[in-house]
């Protein structure tokens, strides 16, 4: 029997609604989610932190506390970008440790820790700290396809993660390119070699994820990530209602589908009502082309916007082809934040200006080794072209960073923004955006604590 990690409150709306689901609209669901029988809900981390303070004027820490107050039986889970936490760059160890500590203290039970390059050195601090606190840790393999990304390659990463004491291995397929038979082989190999619980996370971008989950469960996967329709499929996770019936009866999770149906009815009225202007039907339609170019849906959307601004919309095909060449030049990084942005921006510049005629700061830093160790060696001619005589670093990038938490404490207090310890972390991670957020409302989300039942009735129309 497989167990379910529900992503409705994090990855589902991140993938399908630009992460814009508000806390007030989550509240009416929480008591029902707690009765579904899900193993956990992924409801924090990823892009949610940034979007909440940047666009929603909400305090991410308050959302976590609100959900923790109302969800008691189902575990709370977050996506943590290793040394990047929920940001887009590496933070020093003192910030990483404090962030993990406060996340756990505010209610996170499970930390899913990944690194864009699968560089386990960038995951070590957050994993160690979470384990010290008593949290469940999913050591995560970021899945991609390239000449170097074989089952044997992934087994080596799993072995490194297991040596750090992780409780589960998660396979994170952010592009929806994990096919059923590779999933079967990879899950089976991990289970046979390490006897550790395995979680498979995929997106429906390429239309494969339901079949992939069926084969993963046949191979022994202990958890699969789904969401609740209509916040499901497309570039999000497949819907639990469909996956449940796709699985062999003996493998089906023990969940209450009647409660899931109630949640689905609420979401349908919410998504096609209050959030209808955010809907883009393209993200709901499977794109088989992703199985060739491997570019996630959100990345393609960014390409279209960038090329439109440059008056070069007709060059999208060239950019997608260039993405593969840049990945090869840079040692085949998986296309996930922040490496997807690094590769994507350079691919656009290469098509518009000529290959590496203009190089972004992020690519320069990547080639220098400041993001970590790539899966394969970089092309020497590209390294020489970008760095000249400068040599890449050979240490863990965070080893070069000075502690910054105490300095952030001082700054936040001096500016009068300090209301709680968590405010310091918000500032550490996103100083400019946090400053604007604090200026607008230092203690946002108080209204989200009330009106949950009335809002449920309002959305349903009675």
N, C-alpha and C positions, 0 to 999 in steps of 0.2 A: 504493500500500500504506500503510495507516494503522498507526501505532504505538500501543502501549497503556501508559497510566499506570494502574497497579493501586492501588486504594485500600483493600485489605483490612485493612491494618494501621493505618489512620487513619480515614477518613471512613466506611467500611463499618461498623466496630464502634461508631463514635461515633453513627451513625444508628440502628443496630439493637440494640446492647447497652449503650447509655448510656456508651460509651467505657471499658468495664470490662475489656477484654482485657488480660491481664497479660503482662509481658515473658517470663516463663518459658514461657508457652504459645505465644509467637511463635518462640522459639528453634528448635524442631524444624522449622519451616517454612523457615528462612532459606536453607539450602543449596539447597533445592528452588526457592525463589523465584528464586535466582540463576541457575537453569538454565531458566527459563521463556521467556526471550527478550523479556520486558517491556522497554520503554524505561526506565521508572522506577517506583519504588513511592513513593506518598505515605504516609509512615509516622510523621510528626511534625508538631507544630503543631496549629492548631485548638484543640479543647478538651482534647487529650491532656495537655498540660503541667499544667494546673490539676487535672484529675482524678487524675493520678498522685500528686501531692503531697497532695491533699485527701482522696482516698478509698483509693488503692492503697498508700500509703506506699512509693512507688518514686521513684527519682531519674530525672527525664526525660533528663538528660544521660547517665546510665549506659545507659539504653535506646538512645539514639542511638549510643553507642560500641559497644555489643554488636552492634547490627545492622550497623554499618559494618565491624566485624571479620569478619563472616560473609558479607556481600553485597559482592562486588567488581566484578561485571560489570554489574549493574543499578544505575542511578543512584538516589540517595536524594533525596527531594523533601519539602519541608515547605510547609504553609500558614501564611502570615504576614499578620496583620491590619494591615499598614502601620504607622502610628504607634502602634497598640495592641499590636503584637507578638503575643503569645499571651494577652493580658489583655483587659480590658474598658474601658480608659480610655487616653488618650494619655500616652505617656512622653516625657521630654525626649530630644533628639537624642543626647546622650552615651550614654544607656542603649540606644537603638535601635542605634546604631553598634556598641557592644560586644556586644550580643546577636547581631547578624548575624555579627560577626567570630567569636565563639565557636561559633556554630552551624555555620559553614563549617569552622572548624578541627576540629570534632568529627565532620564527615562529610557535611554537607548539600551536595549538588551543585546542586540546583535550588530556588530560592525562588519560590514562587507568592505574589505580593504583591497584596493587594486592600484596598479601603477600603469600608466599608459604604455610604457615600454616593457612591462613585465620585469622590471629591474627590482628584485626583491630587497635590495639595499634601501630603496625608497619606501618600503613598506614596513621595515623592521621596527622603527620607533613606535609607530601607531599600534602595531600588533602587540609588541611587548607591553605597552602601557595598558591596552585594553585587557590583556590577559591578567596583568597584575590586579586590575580592578575587579576581576571576576566575570567579565563580559564573555559572551560567545563571539568567536571571531571566525569569519569566513575569509580564508586566504584565497585570493581571486586570480584566475588565469584569464587574461584578456585575449579573446580568440580572434584570430585573423588567418588569412590564407596567403602563403608565400612559399617560395622554395625552401625556406629555412624552418617554417612552422609545421613541423611534423608531430606525430603522436609522441615520438621519443623526446622531442624538444619540450613539449608540454609536460611530460612526465618529470623532466629535470626541474622545471619550475615548481611543480607540485611537491617534489622532494624537498626543495629549498624551503617552501612555505611550511611544510609539515615539521621540518627541523626547528621552526620557530614556535611550534606548539599550537598551530591553528586547529580549530575544532571541526571545520568543514573545508572542503575545496569547492569553490564556485567557478563555473565556466561561464564567462561573460561574453556573450555574442551580441555586441552592440549594433552590428550592421544587419543582422538577420541572414547570415550567410552560412551558418552551421547546418550542413545537410544531415538527414537522418542517419545515414550509415557511418559517417565520420563521428557523429555524436555517439552512436552505439560503441564504436571502437574506442573512443577516447574515455568515455565513462567506464567501460568495462576494464580498460587498462589501469585506470586510476584505482578502481575498486579492488582489482586483483593484486595490484602491487602494494597498496597502502592500507586497505581495509578502513577507509575513512568515509564519512558521509559526503555525498556529492550533490551540489545544487546546480541545475542548469538554467541559465537565464538567456532568453533569446527574444528577438523582435520579429514581427510578422512582415517585415519590409519586403523580403523576397518571396513570401508566400509559403515558406517551408516549415514554420515553427511548430504547427500542430503535429505534423508527421515527425519532426525532430524530437519533440517531447515524447511521443509514443515510443520511439526507438530508444531514447535515453532512459525511459522508465523500464523498458525491457532489459536494458543493460545493467540496471540496478540503481539508477538515480534515486536519491532519497527525497529530493525537493525539486519542484519546478516553479518558475515564476509566471504567474498569469495575472490578468486584471479583469475587471467586470465591465461587460458591454453596457453602454456604447463607448466607454473609454477603453477600447481594446482593438486589436488587429491594426492594420496599416503599419505605421512605423512604431506602434506600441507593442505590448505583449498580447499574445492571443487570449481570447476570453475564456474564463474558467468554465462557463456554461457549455461551450463547445468542446473544450479539452476533456472535460469530465466524461462525456459520452464517447470520445475518441479512444479513451483508454480501455484496456481489458477490464471487465467488471472486478476482477480480483485486485487490480492495481489502483482502482479509483479511491480518491481521498475521502475521508469521513468528514464531509462538510454538509451544511444545511442549505440545500439549493433553494428552499423556500425563502430563507432570509436573503440569499444572494439575489433572488428575483425582486424582492422589495427594494434592495439597494439599486438594482438595475432600473427599476421604474423611476425612482427618484433621479438618478443620473440622466436618464433620457430627457426628462422634462427640464433639468438643469442645463445640460449641455446644449440642447437644441432651443433653449429659451434664453437664459441669461448670458450664455457664452457663445451664442450662435455666430456672432461677428468674428470670433477667433477661429472658427472652423475653416479649414482648407481641405476640400475633398481629395486633393492630390495625396495627402498624407495617409488617407484611409485606403488607397488603392495599392495593392501589392505591385511592386516594381521588379520584374524578373531581371532587369538589367543590372541590379545591384549585385547579382550573383557573379557578374563579370568584373565590374569596376570597383565593387566593394565599398563604395562611398555611401555613408549613411544619408538618409533622407534630408535631415536638417542641414547637412553640409552642402547638398545640392541646392537647397533653397538659398543658402548664403552665396553660392556661386552665381546663381541667377541674378540676385540683387547687386552683387559687385559688378558683374559684366554689364548689367543694365546701366549702372552709373557711368561705366566707361564707354558706353555705346558699342559694346561688343557682344551682344546677346547671342550672336550666331556662332560664337566660339566655345560654347559649352562642351560640345563633343571633344574638342581639342584639349580643353582643361581636364576633362575626365581621363583622357589618355595620358596627359602629363602627370596626373596624380600618381599613376603607376610608376612612371619613370622616376619621379622625385622620391617615392617610397624606396625604390631600389637604390637610388643614390645614397639615401640616408639610412640604409641598413634595415629596410622593411619594417618600419614602426607600424603598429596597429593604428587604425584610424579612430581614435577616441580622444576626448579632451585630455590634455591640450595638444597632442600630436596631430590630431585631425586638423586643427586650426593652423598649426605650423606648416604642415604639408600643403594644405589647401591654398593658403595665401601665397606660398611660393609657386605653386602650380599656375595660379592666375598670373602672377608677375612674369613667369617664364614664357607664357603664351603671348602676353601683351608686349613684353619688352625684349624677349630673347632669353635663352636659358642662362640664368644666374647673372644677367646683366645688372639686375637690381636684387639685392638679398636683404630679407627682413632681419631685424635684430634677433627675433626668435630663432630663425634658422641658424644664424651665426652662433647663438648661445647653445643651440642643440648640437651643432657640429663640434663645439668646444667641449661638450660633455656635461653642460650645466643642467640638463634635464635627466641625465642618467645614461646608463649603458644601453645602446641599441641592440636589437636581437641579433644583428649580423654586422660585420665590419662595414664602415662607410667606404664609398669609392674614393680611392686616394686622390684622384684628380680633382674631385669636388671639394675634398677637405683642403687641398692646397690652394684651389681657386678662392675659397671663402676665407680661410685663415692665414694664407700666406705662410710665413715662417713661424707663426704662433703654434704652440703645441696644445692639443686637447688635454684636459685634466684626466687623471687616472684615479681619483678618489670619489667617494660618495659626495654628490653635490652639496648636501646639507652640511657636510663637514667644513665648508667654506663660509657658512653663515654665522654671524654673531647672534647671541641671544637677544631677543627684542621684547619679550613679554613685559618686563618691569618698566621699560621705557614707554610702552603703550599705556601701562597703568598710570604713569606720571602724566602723560599727555591727556588722557581721557579725563582725569581728575582736574587738571589745570583748565581744561575747556568746559568743565561743568557738565560733562555728559555722563558721569558715573552714577548709575542708580543700582547697579548690581555687577558682580564679577563678570558675567557673560558679556556685558557691554564692551569690556576690554578686548575680548576675543573678536567681537564683531568689528571693532576698529582695527585690530591687528591684521585681519584678513582683507578688509576692503576700506582702507582709511578714507579715501575721497568719498566713496558712496556712503559710508557710515556717517561721515560728518554731515552730509546732506540729510541723511535719514534722521539723525539725532536732532538736527535743527528743526525738522518738520514736526517730529513727535517722538520724544524720548521714551515714552512708555506706551507705544501703540499696542493695539490688540485687546484692550480692556473690554471693548464692546463685543468682542467675539465670544466672551464668556457667557453672554445672555442671549435669549431669543432662539435657541436651537430648535425647540419643538414648534414654535410659531413659524420658523422659516421652513421646516419640513412641510407643514400644512400649506404654507404659501406656495412652495414649489409644486406640490402635488395638486394644488387648486381646490383645496377644501379646508 
